[in-house]
Each structure stands twice: as structure tokens, then as C-alpha cells.
Amino acid sequence: MEFKDYYATLGVERSATPEEIKRAYRKLARKYHPDVSKESNAEERFKEVGEAYKVLGDPEKRAAYDDVGRRYHGGQEFQPPPGWDSGFEFSGRDFGPGEAREFSEFFQSLFGRVGAGRRERADRHLHGQDHHARVVIELEDAYRGARRTISLRVPTVDTQGHTILQERQLDVTIPKGIREGQHLRLAGQGGPGEGGAPPGDLYLQVAFRTHPHFRVDGADIYLDLPVSAWEAALGATVTVPTPDGQVQLTVPAGSASGRRLRLRGKGLPGIPPGDMYAVLRVTAPPAETAAAKSAYEALARAFAGFNPRQTLETTSR
Amino acid sequence: MSQTPFSATYVVVEDEVTFSLTQLCQASGAEAEQVIVLVQEGVLTPRGSGPQDWQFQGPSLPRTRQALRLASDFEIGLPGAALVMDLLDEIKALRARLRRGGIG
């Protein structure tokens, strides 16, 4: 197991005051919180930052962590010293439902038992906890439906009251027509119930992997479709990819860049299905040969009166 | 056959599920008092005249969880989280418009 340097994660000195730690956490949280961040690795980074603050932001846990840190020598495989935590009570902040499983193995080994003694509300005391996880699928999977085997790390309380993580495999059917961000509820696949009570449910949030060509907006799909200047001007029938295979699309004569052509019902399946939009991008070939240059020159002569910047002249005055 | 447990029964929460107050608390991990604040703040809009017969639509679950995350991770309370969610909704709508125009 790797020793985690929580001070480095938050970018503060070991001697940092509680205020400095809080300030560093707040700043990183604003940058990496998955609900507000656009950074691609936001979720992973925020987990590290949140874990570091969970320890350093709590005076008791910080004291315990510092104590372990003093006995640890860099480069070693980390093992918590036996009985190291006997002097600490950890009466500080509680863990939220299912929260402990979000943390690293290192954190679990030090503070895992805290989650076990958590006070439960009387009215859901026996019913198993509901769990939440995320599954990433391809856009194509949403068109056709898919089966995915996902690995869940489930916190389980062992005989000493420590929370340990157990890996569990689950086959999941992704229904055709699922939308980005929607949730599947798998009945009875959450935490086990106590005393014969029913287990909790598992909620899976569906995310789409970013597609190189298609953009998704609810049930609708957008594609930037490059066309040549003459296809746009004269009209053409072109072959267009959709997540469900290729289709023929008629580009009407006299189309301009940015024109949206709708492929009705070619969005995500459903009742009603979404639409697909091809957004035209008029492109011109490079003038690399003498023949290409003379073709452009002929074009310039034929359109001597054409001013592509006409719209700018009325606004720049 | 592998030993992998197979779960054939799923429902799409957003389309097919409604929650009572108790069920929403169980699924989201929220306390009833927190859900009541989120209703007062307009983050959740259940049908029904009072907490006893409130019915929440499926999207209430991710919204409740998001509000709890924001409130606790930024230490801004549920009213603060409600404000952040309003602004995030607005940004999302604006980004969708950009995307439709092929700019975003």
C-alpha cells in the first residue's frame, strides 16, 4: 500500500494552520468539484482532495495521521502499525451514507472503522443501504442496448469492526434508448439488510464516453458534416455516418456553412426518438498545384463582384 | 455459467420511478428535514399538498444528491447549494445552445 501525502495533495506545509488547510481545500474544491468543474480528471482529483481534507481538516484525524507519518520512512511499503489507533476516538465529522467506499485503501486502513459505528436512523435501521455507482458506455450502446459487467467495490464490516472493500462483479443490461446522465435502479443490489430485512437498491448513473464525431443533447445528436464548396453550392447526395450505420443525405443546392440538416428519428431511440442534425461545414481544398491555383483564379474572375466581408462593412463604421 | 450474479430487473429512474419522502430519503441518504428545505428552496418540486403525500419525480434523486454534495463539500448549506444549482442549470442551457450551433 502506498503512503499518501495529504499535505502535498492540498499543497500546504506540514505546519499549516487549520485556516490555511481550509483555504487550500476550498480553492481546489472550486477547481475540481465534479459538479462544477470542466477539467477532464475532475472526479479523480476531487476524490484525492476531498480525502486529504477529510483527514487534515479534522484535528483528531490530523493528529493521528501525523503520528503515523512520523513513523513512516519514505519509499517503504506502508502498513499501519498494529494498534496504532487505540488512543484515538474519532468523534469528529460523521461519514455520509456509503461515503467510506469513496476513499483510498490507505484511508480505509487508517480510518475505515469509523464508518462502522455510524448512527443509523431508526426508521431505516434494518433496511439495507442504497448504493450509487457510475457506468460509462459508448454512444452506440445507447442506440442498440448493451450488456456490461461492472466491478463494484463494496464496503463490508469485518469482525473487528473495520470497513474493508470487497470486489463484486455485476452484469448490467443497458436498455436501448438510455440518455446521458439517466439512472438505472437495480432492485436488491445495494447493501445487505439486517435481521432478514430486504437489501438496499443499487443506482447506476449512465455516462457516455465522449465521441470523436457526435455531440449529444438529450435525445438529439449533432454531427459536423464537412462538404466542399461545390457540393454546398450545387447540391449533392453524400454518405453520412450515424451511430447506427450510414445513411444517404441530400445537401440542397445553395446551402451555406452552419446550415443544419435534420435526419428525423435518427437520434437516440425512444418514443418519440430523437433527431440527428448534420451541421454543414463548407471546406475548400488547398491550392497546392498549378492546376488548383488556376482553378481558384478562374473562380475569382467568375465572382469578381463577390465580397465575403460585406456584413462587416455595415457594422465597422 | 460463471458465478457472476445477474440482475435482470432494472428500471430507468428518470422515466419510471416516483418517490415518496421516505423513499427519496432512503435512496439519496438525505434526512427528511433536508428534503423539506430543498422543496422550500425550489430545488425539488413534488406533487401533493404536504410531506405526507409528496410524490417526487425520478430526476429528484440526482438533484437531491447533488445538493447534498455541494452543501457539504463547499460548506455552503442547502440554500447556497440551491443557488449554485440554479446557476449550473443556466450554464447547462447556455452550453446546449452553443452545442446546437456547433460552437461548443
Interface residues (C-beta under 8 A of the other chain):
Chain A: R26 A29 R30 H33 D35 V36 F46 G50 G96 P97 G98 R121 D123 R124 H127 D130 H132 T149 Q169 L170 D171 V172 T173 P175 I178 R179 G181 Q182 H183 L184 R185 L186 A187 G188 Q189 G200 D201 Y203 Q205 R215 D217 Y222 D224 G258 Y277 V279 R281
Chain B: T4 P5 F6 S7 A8 T9 Y10 V11 V12 V13 E14 D15 V17 T22 C25 Q26 A27 S28 G29 E31 G58 L61 P62 R65 Q66 L68 R69 L70 S72 D73 F74 V84 L88 A96 R99 R100 G101 G102 G104
